[in-house]
Amino acid sequence: MSSPFRGRAIGWTIAAAVLFAPVPLLGQGPPAPDACDSAASAEPDDALAAARQLIARGESCDDQSAFAHALDRLGTELFRREAPAEAWYLAARARFALAQRGAIARTGPHLTLGMSYAQGAVAALREALRQDSTYAPAATLLANTELRRLARVDDDADAELIRRASGAGADADLLLSRMRREIDWRIPDSALALVDRAFASGADSALVELERARALLMLGRLADGAAAWLDGLASAMSDSARAAYQRDLAWVATDREMETFDSVMAEPPAARRAWGAEFWERRGAADFRSAAERLADHEERVRFALREFAVRDRNRDYNKAMGYHSDQHLIDDRGIVYIRHGPPTRIIRSGENAFLKCPVYSWLYDAGPDRGLVVHFRPYFSLMISPRRFCAYHDFKLVPGGVWVDRNVWQIAKYDSLYARWLGERRPTVRRRLGRQVVAEDLDRMVLAVTTDADPHRFARELHGVVRSYGLSDPSRILVAFSLPPDGLGLVGHGASEAIPLRLRVTALPREGSAVTLDTTILYDASRHLRPDQWLVGYVELPAPGAHYEVRTLMTGADPSAGSFHIQPAVEVPATMPGQPTVSALVLGTAASELRWPTLAGGFPLSPLDGYKVGSDVELFLEVHGLPAGAAADVELSLAPTTAPRREAVQLRSTEHAKGTTLTVRRSLSLAKVKPGLYILRAEVRLPDGQSISREQTLGVGN
């Protein structure tokens, strides 16, 4: 990737509007059409009425001066010894609005020098509840996540204030806010206890179900939590409920998925439920987890990111060198990556401590589909009038690699071969070229970090399994060949003897639609003596309709702390069409393999390896189905290096005849005259009607 890219909007226009929507003032209706015209109406003499009017004008017209003027009108009222709770609440509303707009705080009642407007708003709300402990609007705003984030408070004393205010009343907004806070305070039992009261108060049932789902998931009641989440999605009718679900999904969904969400929300409840179930089932299957497990992990990651990676200033500074520009201001770029990929395997911090030269934090991932993912963050901002950068540890941003990561390169080189080559190169010209490759690779990784997501299994020991998948037709299926050393699988009792267990899980993810899965356990006779160079081998065939798949496999043994993950991103299962011939994948093997796969041409020595030695032979197999009975086809086999695809090292031509309607190609290809390197093996079949279909496989040749 050569040019910077921008982060997608992920639905923040609607989501932010709901999250930061102003709390309605008591007795205050919608603003008049001419509310933004300051001369349209005179301010009331009463300070509270004037403050209500000014705050309404500020919210409807985005007029910062109106909030400041409201505080001026409330000044005299707040200095009274027993100022009413509503006065303090209105002051908190005005201060919160100013905090959201980045205004610099002026001192005032319960707002001393050094406090921010957000902190002053929290202090005003506490005073309002001291005056009237049942004043629901103040308690509702005190529970607001955005306010508490800006004020940097997480005081348990506020929990008691919020609970006391909702103890006797039945205010729907307050009960919902309290449920959210109980979950944030990690007291899900208390949140569940409020469900019936929230329903009885007339709260939006979809929002209540969403909070109930989060509480159940936190308690480990995964099936119940997932069901509640889907119930809420199915019943979401209001704009606020739809936006809440949109906000929840947008953290990990793709642009296309969010477009589908927008359209499916206009469908009946059953369609919404089905779409939501498929959304999480696909993601769970991709990581060999249940949909409920994946949803529970997602909710926990979001809570953690909002707590640990919160952005304190809505004005985020970017420059052209940064490839990713986030379109939200709740969490920094670490939070974006954390929600999608979870905690990194290791964190590397550069040794820079100078104020003007901020350190770099590199996150390295080494599990499942995230294996090899490396991203870098720098915590800085710049002044608009100065090119200098200053450290701002509340806002980390993604940066490209290479020279950007300072001293980290030496540590990253231990885990990244490209960095190692770059640092070890002495020739200036080659070093510059490798440096550009490092930056390009890290930009590609940055794209993966903010557009994909995963919840992989993490193992203490790697089993070093090898897997190769092929798409076949008639019937349509995926052939999965695997091999791994027996060490690390452990033993289990099997009758009077012992066996080596292998649990094999396969997930085939089409570009759209539901995943195709297989979960099986294979027992190998432990009494059989294996040479040090012999591995356990096997294959499975997974029925799958014609499509392009990403095939993921997970292998574990008796010890759950040991495992092996493999991903093959492009496996095509030919689609069967009436009257159209279909060609299978080019299946490879080696004559020395003990694994025999039954075919129409006899047992084929199947092997999952894609590496061969110079001087050995490659066995290959190909099938064409749907030909006219007894038809002939010309077959051309070629082997060419990946660096020069037109320079063929080996080439074979033959004419094959179908048996019935199926043509089978079975050949041995000698590598005696091939140099070590990476090659493309290509088979081209020219059919009787003049149509030509080709299949390719990549293989490595070594000494």
C-alpha positions in Angstrom: 0.0 0.0 0.0 1.7 3.2 -1.1 -0.7 5.9 0.0 -2.3 6.8 3.3 -5.8 5.7 3.9 -8.6 7.1 6.0 -10.5 5.2 8.7 -14.1 4.5 7.7 -16.9 6.4 9.5 -18.4 3.2 11.0 -21.7 4.9 11.6 -20.6 7.6 14.0 -22.9 10.2 12.6 -25.9 8.6 14.1 -24.1 6.9 17.0 -22.5 10.1 18.3 -25.8 11.9 18.0 -27.3 9.4 20.4 -24.4 9.0 22.8 -24.0 12.8 23.2 -27.6 13.7 22.8 -28.6 16.5 25.2 -30.7 15.4 28.2 -34.1 17.1 27.9 -34.7 19.9 30.4 -37.7 19.6 32.7 -40.7 21.3 31.2 -38.7 22.3 28.1 -40.1 21.4 24.7 -38.4 21.5 21.3 -36.8 24.8 20.4 -38.8 27.2 18.3 -38.0 27.6 14.7 -36.4 31.0 15.4 -34.5 29.9 18.5 -31.2 30.5 16.8 -32.1 34.1 16.2 -30.8 35.8 19.4 -33.2 38.7 18.8 -36.2 36.6 18.4 -37.1 36.4 22.0 -36.1 38.2 25.2 -34.7 36.3 28.1 -37.0 35.8 31.1 -36.2 37.7 34.3 -36.2 34.4 36.3 -32.6 33.0 36.3 -33.7 29.3 36.0 -36.1 30.0 33.1 -33.4 32.1 31.3 -30.8 29.3 31.8 -33.2 26.7 30.4 -33.8 28.9 27.3 -30.1 29.6 26.8 -29.1 26.0 27.1 -31.8 25.0 24.7 -30.6 27.6 22.3 -27.0 26.4 22.7 -27.9 22.8 22.0 -30.1 23.5 19.0 -27.8 26.1 17.4 -24.4 24.8 18.7 -23.8 28.2 20.2 -21.0 28.0 22.8 -21.6 31.5 24.0 -25.2 30.6 25.0 -23.9 28.0 27.6 -21.4 30.5 29.0 -24.2 33.1 29.3 -26.4 30.5 31.0 -23.7 30.1 33.7 -23.6 33.8 34.1 -27.4 34.0 34.7 -27.1 31.1 37.2 -24.2 32.7 39.1 -26.3 34.5 41.7 -28.6 31.6 42.2 -25.8 29.1 42.8 -24.2 31.3 45.5 -27.4 31.0 47.6 -26.9 28.7 50.6 -29.7 26.4 49.6 -29.8 26.8 45.8 -32.4 24.4 44.3 -31.3 21.1 42.8 -32.5 22.3 39.3 -30.1 25.2 39.4 -27.1 23.0 40.0 -28.4 20.6 37.3 -28.7 23.4 34.8 -25.1 24.5 35.6 -23.9 21.0 35.1 -25.6 20.8 31.7 -24.0 24.1 30.6 -20.6 23.0 31.9 -20.9 19.6 30.2 -21.7 21.2 26.9 -18.7 23.5 27.2 -16.5 20.6 28.1 -17.6 18.7 25.0 -16.6 21.7 22.9 -13.2 22.0 24.4 -13.7 25.3 26.2 -11.2 26.4 28.9 -12.9 26.5 32.3 -13.6 29.7 34.3 -13.8 29.4 38.0 -17.2 29.4 39.6 -19.3 27.7 42.3 -17.8 24.2 43.0 -15.4 24.9 40.1 -12.0 26.0 41.4 -8.8 26.9 39.6 -7.3 23.8 37.8 -10.7 22.0 37.4 -12.1 21.4 33.9 -15.7 22.1 33.0 -16.4 18.4 33.0 -15.1 18.1 36.6 -17.1 21.1 37.5 -20.2 19.5 36.0 -19.7 16.4 38.2 -19.3 18.6 41.2 -22.5 20.5 40.4 -24.5 17.2 40.0 -23.3 15.9 43.3 -24.4 19.2 44.9 -27.8 18.9 43.1 -28.3 15.4 44.6 -27.2 16.7 48.0 -30.0 19.2 47.8 -32.5 16.6 46.5 -31.4 12.9 46.6 -34.3 11.9 44.3 -33.7 14.4 41.6 -33.6 12.0 38.6 -32.2 14.3 35.8 -29.1 15.0 37.9 -28.5 11.3 38.7 -29.1 10.4 35.0 -26.5 12.9 33.9 -24.1 11.9 36.6 -24.2 8.3 35.2 -23.4 9.6 31.7 -20.4 7.7 30.3 -19.2 10.6 28.2 -19.2 13.1 31.1 -17.4 10.7 33.4 -14.8 10.1 30.7 -14.1 13.8 30.2 -14.0 14.4 33.9 -11.7 11.4 34.5 -13.7 10.2 37.5 -14.7 6.7 38.6 -15.7 7.4 42.1 -17.6 4.7 43.9 -19.3 7.4 46.0 -21.3 8.3 42.9 -22.7 4.8 42.7 -24.6 5.4 45.9 -25.9 8.8 44.8 -27.2 7.2 41.5 -28.8 4.3 43.4 -30.4 6.5 46.0 -32.0 8.7 43.3 -33.5 5.6 41.5 -34.5 3.9 44.7 -38.0 5.2 44.9 -38.7 6.7 41.5 -39.4 5.0 38.3 -37.7 7.3 35.8 -36.9 5.3 32.7 -33.8 7.2 31.6 -32.4 7.0 35.1 -32.9 3.3 35.4 -31.3 2.7 32.0 -28.3 4.9 33.0 -28.0 3.1 36.3 -28.0 -0.3 34.6 -25.1 0.9 32.4 -23.1 2.2 35.3 -23.6 -1.0 37.4 -22.2 -3.0 34.4 -19.3 -0.5 34.1 -18.7 -0.9 37.9 -18.6 -4.7 37.2 -21.7 -5.4 39.4 -23.9 -7.2 36.8 -26.2 -8.7 39.4 -27.3 -5.2 40.4 -28.0 -4.4 36.7 -30.1 -7.5 36.3 -32.1 -6.6 39.4 -33.3 -3.5 37.6 -34.6 -5.1 34.5 -38.2 -5.6 35.6 -38.4 -2.0 37.0 -37.0 -0.6 33.8 -39.6 -2.5 31.7 -42.4 -1.3 34.1 -41.1 2.4 33.9 -41.7 2.4 30.1 -38.1 2.3 29.1 -37.3 1.3 25.6 -37.5 -2.5 25.7 -34.6 -2.9 23.1 -32.3 -0.8 25.2 -33.2 -2.7 28.4 -32.5 -6.0 26.6 -29.2 -4.7 25.4 -28.1 -3.9 29.0 -29.5 -7.2 30.2 -27.5 -9.0 27.6 -24.3 -7.3 28.7 -25.0 -8.2 32.3 -25.7 -11.8 31.5 -22.6 -12.1 29.3 -20.5 -10.6 32.1 -21.9 -13.2 34.5 -20.9 -16.0 32.2 -24.4 -16.8 31.2 -23.4 -16.7 27.5 -26.4 -18.4 25.9 -28.9 -16.2 27.8 -26.9 -13.1 27.1 -26.7 -13.8 23.4 -30.4 -14.5 23.3 -31.2 -11.2 25.1 -28.9 -9.3 22.6 -30.8 -10.7 19.7 -34.2 -10.0 21.4 -33.2 -6.4 21.7 -32.1 -6.2 18.1 -35.3 -7.8 16.9 -37.4 -5.3 18.9 -35.3 -2.1 18.2 -37.8 0.3 16.7 -36.7 3.7 18.0 -33.8 5.7 16.6 -32.0 5.6 19.9 -32.3 1.8 20.1 -31.2 1.3 16.5 -28.2 3.6 17.0 -27.2 1.7 20.2 -27.0 -1.5 18.3 -25.3 0.2 15.3 -22.7 1.6 17.7 -22.1 -1.8 19.2 -21.6 -3.5 15.8 -19.6 -0.7 14.2 -16.5 -1.4 16.3 -15.8 -4.6 14.3 -18.2 -4.6 11.3 -17.1 -3.9 7.7 -18.5 -1.1 5.7 -20.6 -3.6 3.7 -22.0 -5.2 6.9 -23.0 -1.8 8.2 -24.8 -1.1 5.0 -26.6 -4.4 5.3 -27.5 -3.5 8.9 -29.1 -0.2 7.8 -31.3 -2.1 5.3 -32.1 -5.0 7.5 -33.4 -2.7 10.3 -36.3 -1.9 8.0 -37.2 -5.6 7.9 -39.5 -7.6 10.3 -38.1 -8.6 13.7 -37.4 -12.2 12.5 -35.1 -11.0 9.7 -33.2 -8.7 12.1 -32.7 -11.6 14.5 -31.5 -13.9 11.8 -29.0 -11.3 10.5 -27.7 -10.6 14.0 -27.3 -14.3 14.7 -25.4 -14.9 11.4 -23.2 -11.9 12.1 -21.9 -13.4 15.4 -22.0 -17.0 14.2 -19.7 -16.2 11.3 -17.2 -14.4 13.6 -17.4 -17.2 16.2 -16.8 -19.9 13.6 -13.8 -18.0 12.2 -12.1 -18.4 15.5 -13.6 -21.8 16.5 -15.8 -20.3 19.1 -19.6 -20.1 19.6 -21.4 -17.0 18.6 -22.1 -16.3 22.3 -18.5 -16.6 23.2 -17.5 -14.2 20.5 -20.2 -11.7 21.5 -19.1 -11.9 25.2 -15.5 -11.3 24.2 -16.5 -8.3 22.1 -18.5 -6.6 24.9 -15.6 -7.1 27.3 -13.1 -5.6 24.9 -15.3 -2.6 24.3 -15.7 -2.0 28.1 -11.9 -2.3 28.5 -11.1 0.0 25.6 -13.5 2.7 26.8 -12.0 2.6 30.2 -8.3 2.2 29.4 -7.9 4.0 26.1 -10.3 6.9 26.4 -9.5 10.1 24.5 -9.7 13.2 26.8 -9.8 15.8 24.0 -12.1 15.7 21.1 -9.6 17.7 19.0 -7.3 15.0 17.7 -4.2 16.1 15.8 -3.1 14.1 12.7 -0.6 14.7 10.0 -0.1 13.4 6.4 2.4 10.7 7.5 -0.2 8.9 9.6 -1.9 6.3 7.4 -5.1 6.0 9.6 -7.3 8.9 10.7 -10.0 7.8 13.1 -13.5 9.3 12.6 -14.5 8.9 16.3 -13.2 10.6 19.5 -14.1 8.1 22.2 -10.9 6.0 22.2 -7.5 6.4 20.7 -6.1 4.1 18.0 -4.9 1.5 20.6 -8.5 1.0 21.6 -9.5 0.5 17.9 -7.0 -2.2 17.5 -7.7 -3.7 20.9 -11.4 -4.1 20.3 -10.7 -5.8 17.0 -7.8 -8.0 18.0 -7.6 -8.1 21.7 -4.4 -7.8 23.8 -1.1 -8.2 21.9 1.3 -11.1 22.5 4.0 -8.7 23.5 4.5 -4.9 23.7 7.9 -3.3 22.8 8.6 0.2 24.1 11.3 2.4 22.7 13.8 3.9 25.1 13.1 7.5 24.3 12.0 9.6 27.3 12.6 13.1 26.0 9.6 15.5 26.1 9.9 16.5 22.4 10.7 12.9 21.2 7.9 10.7 22.2 8.4 6.9 22.7 7.0 4.3 20.4 4.8 1.4 21.6 4.9 -1.6 19.2 2.2 -4.3 19.6 3.1 -7.7 18.2 0.5 -10.4 17.7 1.4 -14.1 17.3 -1.8 -16.2 17.5 -4.4 -17.4 15.0 -5.1 -15.2 12.0 -3.4 -12.3 13.8 0.0 -14.1 13.6 2.6 -11.7 12.2 0.5 -8.5 12.9 2.7 -5.7 14.1 1.3 -2.1 14.7 3.0 1.0 16.2 1.7 3.8 18.3 3.1 7.2 19.2 1.5 9.4 21.9 1.9 13.0 20.6 0.1 16.0 19.4 1.3 19.2 17.6 0.6 22.8 18.0 -1.0 24.4 15.0 1.5 27.2 15.0 4.5 24.9 15.5 6.0 21.9 13.7 7.2 20.5 17.0 5.6 17.4 18.5 4.7 17.0 22.2 3.9 13.9 24.1 0.3 13.4 24.9 -0.1 10.1 26.7 -3.9 10.3 26.6 -4.0 9.9 22.8 -1.9 7.3 21.0 -2.0 7.2 17.2 -1.1 4.6 14.6 2.1 5.4 12.7 4.0 3.5 10.0 7.1 1.5 10.8 10.6 1.9 9.5 12.4 5.0 10.8 9.2 6.0 12.7 9.8 3.4 15.4 13.2 4.5 16.5 15.0 2.0 18.7 12.2 -0.5 18.5 13.5 -1.8 15.1 16.3 -3.8 16.9 13.8 -5.6 19.1 11.2 -6.0 16.3 13.9 -7.6 14.1 14.0 -10.6 16.6 10.4 -11.5 15.5 10.1 -10.0 12.0 12.3 -11.3 9.2 11.8 -8.2 7.0 13.1 -5.9 9.7 16.0 -8.3 10.3 16.9 -8.1 6.6 16.6 -4.3 6.6 18.9 -3.9 9.6 21.4 -6.5 8.4 21.8 -5.1 4.9 25.1 -3.2 4.3 24.6 -2.0 0.8 23.0 1.5 0.8 20.9 1.0 -2.3 19.4 -2.3 -1.1 18.9 -0.9 2.4 16.9 2.0 1.1 14.7 -0.4 -0.9 14.2 -2.7 2.1 13.3 0.4 4.2 10.6 1.3 1.7 9.3 -2.3 1.9 9.2 -2.1 5.7 7.0 1.0 5.6 4.8 -0.5 2.9 4.4 -3.7 4.8 3.6 -1.8 8.0 1.0 0.2 6.2 -0.6 -3.0 5.0 -0.6 -4.3 8.5 -2.2 -1.1 9.7 -5.1 -1.7 7.2 -5.5 -5.2 8.6 -5.5 -3.9 12.1 -8.4 -1.5 11.6 -10.5 -3.5 9.1 -10.4 -7.1 10.4 -11.1 -8.7 13.8 -10.3 -11.9 15.6 -10.5 -13.7 18.9 -7.9 -16.5 18.4 -7.1 -19.3 20.7 -3.7 -18.7 22.3 -1.5 -21.7 23.0 1.5 -22.0 25.3 3.1 -24.5 22.9 3.0 -24.7 19.1 2.4 -28.1 17.6 3.8 -27.1 14.2 1.1 -28.7 12.1 1.1 -28.5 8.3 -2.2 -28.2 6.4 -3.2 -27.9 2.7 -6.7 -27.5 1.3 -8.1 -28.2 -2.1 -11.5 -27.4 -3.8 -13.1 -30.4 -5.5 -16.3 -30.9 -7.5 -18.9 -33.7 -8.1 -19.7 -33.6 -5.3 -18.6 -30.1 -4.3 -16.3 -30.4 -1.2 -13.0 -29.2 0.3 -10.2 -31.7 0.8 -8.1 -31.0 3.8 -4.8 -32.8 4.2 -2.8 -32.4 7.4 0.3 -33.6 9.1 2.0 -32.9 12.4 4.6 -34.4 14.7 3.2 -36.6 17.5 5.1 -34.9 20.2 2.9 -32.6 22.3 -0.4 -34.3 21.5 -0.3 -36.5 24.7 -2.0 -39.9 25.3 -5.5 -41.0 26.2 -6.8 -44.4 27.2 -8.5 -46.3 24.4 -9.8 -49.7 25.6 -6.9 -51.7 26.9 -4.3 -49.6 25.1 -3.4 -46.0 24.6 -4.0 -43.7 21.7 -2.7 -40.3 20.5 -5.7 -38.0 20.2 -6.0 -35.3 17.6 -8.9 -32.9 17.6 -9.3 -31.3 14.2 -11.5 -28.3 13.6 -12.1 -26.8 10.1 -13.9 -23.7 9.2 -14.5 -22.6 5.6 -15.5 -19.0 5.3 -17.2 -17.9 2.1 -17.0 -14.3 1.0 -20.7 -14.0 1.9 -23.1 -16.2 3.9 -22.6 -18.8 6.6 -19.4 -20.7 7.4 -19.0 -24.4 6.7 -17.5 -26.2 9.8 -16.2 -29.6 10.8 -15.2 -30.7 14.3 -13.8 -34.2 14.7 -11.4 -36.2 16.9 -9.0 -38.8 15.4 -7.3 -41.4 17.5 -3.9 -42.8 16.4 -2.5 -46.1 17.7 0.1 -45.1 20.3 1.8 -48.6 20.1 3.0 -48.0 16.6 6.7 -47.0 16.6 7.4 -43.8 14.5 10.8 -42.8 13.2 11.9 -39.3 14.2 11.2 -38.1 10.6 7.7 -39.6 10.6 4.6 -37.4 11.3 1.0 -38.2 11.9 -1.0 -37.7 8.7 -4.6 -37.7 7.6 -7.3 -36.0 5.5 -10.9 -35.0 5.8 -13.4 -34.0 3.1 -15.8 -31.2 4.0 -19.0 -30.8 1.9 -19.2 -27.2 0.7 -21.2 -25.5 -2.1 -19.3 -23.9 -4.9 -17.7 -20.6 -3.8 -14.4 -19.0 -2.8 -13.4 -19.8 0.7 -10.9 -18.9 3.4 -10.1 -22.2 5.1 -9.0 -22.1 8.8 -7.9 -25.2 10.7 -7.1 -25.7 14.4 -5.4 -28.8 15.8 -5.1 -29.7 19.5 -4.4 -32.9 21.5 -5.0 -34.1 25.0 -3.3 -31.0 26.4 -5.4 -27.9 25.7 -2.4 -25.6 26.2 -0.8 -26.9 23.0 -2.2 -26.3 19.5 -1.6 -25.4 15.9 -3.5 -22.9 13.7 -3.4 -22.6 9.9 -5.1 -20.3 7.5 -5.4 -20.7 3.7 -6.9 -17.5 2.3 -8.0 -18.6 -1.2 -9.6 -22.0 -1.9 -12.0 -22.2 -4.8 -14.7 -24.9 -4.8 -15.9 -25.1 -8.4 -19.6 -24.4 -8.8 -21.5 -27.1 -10.7 -23.5 -25.7 -13.6 -25.7 -27.8 -15.9 -23.9 -28.4 -19.1 -20.7 -26.8 -17.9 -17.5 -28.8 -17.2 -15.9 -28.3 -13.8 -12.2 -28.6 -13.0 -10.9 -29.5 -9.5 -8.0 -27.9 -7.8 -4.5 -29.2 -8.7 -3.9 -31.7 -5.8 -0.2 -32.3 -5.0 1.5 -35.2 -3.2 4.8 -37.1 -2.9 5.4 -40.8 -3.7 6.9 -41.3 -0.2 3.7 -40.3 1.5 1.9 -43.1 3.5 -1.4 -41.2 3.1 -3.5 -42.7 0.3 -6.5 -40.7 -0.9 -8.9 -42.9 -3.0 -9.6 -41.5 -6.5 -11.0 -42.9 -9.8 -7.3 -43.4 -10.8 -6.5 -45.4 -7.7 -4.9 -44.3 -4.4 -3.1 -41.0 -4.6 -0.1 -40.3 -2.3 -1.6 -37.2 -0.7 0.7 -34.8 1.2 0.0 -31.4 2.8 3.6 -30.3 2.3 4.2 -27.5 -0.2 8.0 -28.0 -0.1 10.0 -30.5 -2.1 13.7 -31.3 -2.6 15.7 -30.8 -5.8 15.8 -34.2 -7.6 12.5 -35.4 -6.1 9.2 -35.9 -7.9 5.9 -34.1 -7.4 2.8 -36.2 -7.8 -0.2 -34.3 -9.1 -3.9 -35.0 -9.6 -6.6 -33.2 -11.5 -10.2 -34.1 -12.4 -12.6 -32.6 -15.0 -16.3 -33.4 -14.5 -19.2 -32.9 -16.9 -17.6 -33.7 -20.2 -19.3 -35.4 -23.1 -18.9 -39.2 -22.8 -15.4 -40.3 -24.0 -14.3 -36.7 -24.9 -10.7 -35.9 -25.3 -8.9 -32.8 -23.9 -5.4 -31.4 -24.3 -3.5 -31.0 -21.0 -0.4 -28.8 -20.5 1.6 -28.9 -17.3 4.3 -26.2 -16.6 6.5 -25.2 -13.7 7.9 -21.7 -13.6 9.6 -19.6 -10.9 7.4 -17.0 -9.3 9.9 -14.3 -10.1 9.6 -15.0 -13.9 6.3 -16.8 -14.6 6.9 -17.0 -18.3 10.3 -18.7 -17.9 9.1 -22.3 -17.7 11.5 -24.7 -16.1 9.4 -27.8 -16.9 6.7 -28.4 -19.5 4.6 -31.5 -20.3 1.8 -31.8 -22.9 -0.6 -34.7 -23.4 -4.0 -35.6 -24.7 -6.3 -37.3 -22.2 -9.6 -39.2 -22.7 -12.5 -39.1 -20.4 -13.9 -42.3 -18.8 -17.6 -41.7 -19.0 -18.0 -38.0 -18.3 -15.0 -37.6 -16.1 -11.4 -36.9 -17.2 -8.6 -37.8 -14.7 -5.1 -36.5 -14.9 -2.4 -38.2 -12.8 1.2 -37.4 -13.4 4.7 -37.3 -11.8 6.8 -34.2 -12.4 10.6 -34.5 -11.9 12.4 -31.7 -10.1 15.9 -33.0 -11.1 16.7 -29.9 -13.3 15.1 -27.3 -11.1 17.0 -24.9 -8.9 16.0 -24.1 -5.3 13.3 -21.4 -5.1 9.5 -20.7 -5.2 7.6 -22.0 -8.2 4.1 -21.9 -9.7 2.8 -25.3 -11.0 0.2 -24.7 -13.6 -2.2 -27.1 -15.4 -4.2 -25.9 -18.4 -7.0 -28.1 -19.8 -8.3 -27.3 -23.3 -11.8 -28.7 -23.6 -13.4 -30.0 -26.8 -15.5 -26.9 -27.3 -12.4 -24.7 -27.3 -12.8 -23.5 -23.7 -9.6 -23.4 -21.6 -9.5 -23.8 -17.8 -6.4 -23.6 -15.7 -5.4 -24.4 -12.1 -2.3 -23.3 -10.2 -0.5 -24.3 -7.0 2.6 -22.7 -5.5 5.4 -25.0 -4.2 8.8 -24.5 -2.8 11.9 -26.4 -3.9 14.9 -26.6 -1.6 18.2 -28.5 -1.3 
